[in-house]
Amino acid sequence: MDTLKRIPIVALVVLLAACSSTQKTATPEESIAFSAVITNASYELICKPLNRTVAQDASWVQKCNSAANDFLISETKNGVKYL
């Protein structure tokens, strides 16, 4: 896990957003960018809205919290213990 410093949860989001039609509504997966930076003793969870439209609606924070929760649960299933 030392060599794995950054785990992107939402892959190719920027590319998908750039390639998608301007009339298409972004899905929850396309509306935020979530990643986790792992060090020996901590996780830095990073999440942000991908555009101004998403940022205007505070529900993007809930999507980030959900992504972070899913990530931490998956880490627990992989044997990580939190203090």
Secondary structure per residue as TSV (DSSP state, phi and psi in degrees):
chain	resnum	aa	ss	phi	psi
A	1	M	-	360.0	-16.2
A	2	D	-	-64.5	-35.6
A	3	T	S	-76.7	-18.7
A	4	L	-	-94.0	98.9
A	5	K	-	-99.0	-23.6
A	6	R	E	-138.4	125.7
A	7	I	E	-116.1	102.9
A	8	P	E	-77.5	128.1
A	9	I	S	-88.4	-39.7
A	10	V	S	-105.9	102.1
A	11	A	T	-91.7	145.4
A	12	L	T	61.1	23.3
A	13	V	H	-64.6	-44.6
A	14	V	H	-64.7	-42.1
A	15	L	H	-62.8	-44.4
A	16	L	H	-63.0	-41.0
A	17	A	H	-65.7	-38.5
A	18	A	H	-69.6	-33.5
A	19	C	H	-86.8	-16.1
A	20	S	S	-76.8	159.5
A	21	S	-	-66.8	147.5
A	22	T	T	-70.4	-17.5
A	23	Q	T	-87.7	-13.1
A	24	K	S	-77.3	136.6
A	25	T	-	-82.6	133.9
A	26	A	-	-67.0	138.6
A	27	T	-	-78.7	164.6
A	28	P	H	-54.7	-35.3
A	29	E	H	-68.7	-28.9
A	30	E	H	-90.5	-8.4
A	31	S	H	-90.9	-15.6
A	32	I	E	-132.6	159.7
A	33	A	E	-120.1	119.8
A	34	F	E	-120.4	137.5
A	35	S	E	-149.3	163.6
A	36	A	E	-131.1	128.7
A	37	V	E	-101.7	123.7
A	38	I	E	-108.3	128.8
A	39	T	-	-116.0	-176.4
A	40	N	S	-62.4	-32.0
A	41	A	S	-121.6	0.0
A	42	S	-	-154.9	165.8
A	43	Y	E	-119.5	134.9
A	44	E	E	-110.3	109.8
A	45	L	E	-92.6	127.7
A	46	I	E	-123.4	130.1
A	47	C	E	-148.8	141.1
A	48	K	E	-153.7	155.1
A	49	P	E	-72.9	150.3
A	50	L	S	-92.3	-10.3
A	51	N	S	-155.5	169.5
A	52	R	H	-65.9	-35.1
A	53	T	H	-61.2	-45.3
A	54	V	H	-64.8	-41.7
A	55	A	H	-64.5	-26.2
A	56	Q	H	-71.4	-22.9
A	57	D	S	-103.6	119.1
A	58	A	T	-65.6	-6.4
A	59	S	H	-66.8	-14.9
A	60	W	H	-61.7	-29.4
A	61	V	H	-65.0	-40.3
A	62	Q	H	-64.1	-38.5
A	63	K	H	-63.7	-40.1
A	64	C	H	-64.6	-44.7
A	65	N	H	-61.2	-39.1
A	66	S	H	-66.0	-43.1
A	67	A	H	-62.9	-42.1
A	68	A	H	-64.8	-42.8
A	69	N	H	-61.4	-45.9
A	70	D	H	-60.4	-40.9
A	71	F	H	-63.2	-48.2
A	72	L	H	-65.1	-36.6
A	73	I	H	-64.2	-42.6
A	74	S	H	-65.3	-36.8
A	75	E	H	-65.5	-38.7
A	76	T	H	-62.3	-41.7
A	77	K	H	-65.4	-23.3
A	78	N	T	-90.2	8.4
A	79	G	T	100.9	0.6
A	80	V	-	-74.5	135.0
A	81	K	-	-114.3	134.2
A	82	Y	-	-103.2	142.5
A	83	L	-	-96.1	360.0
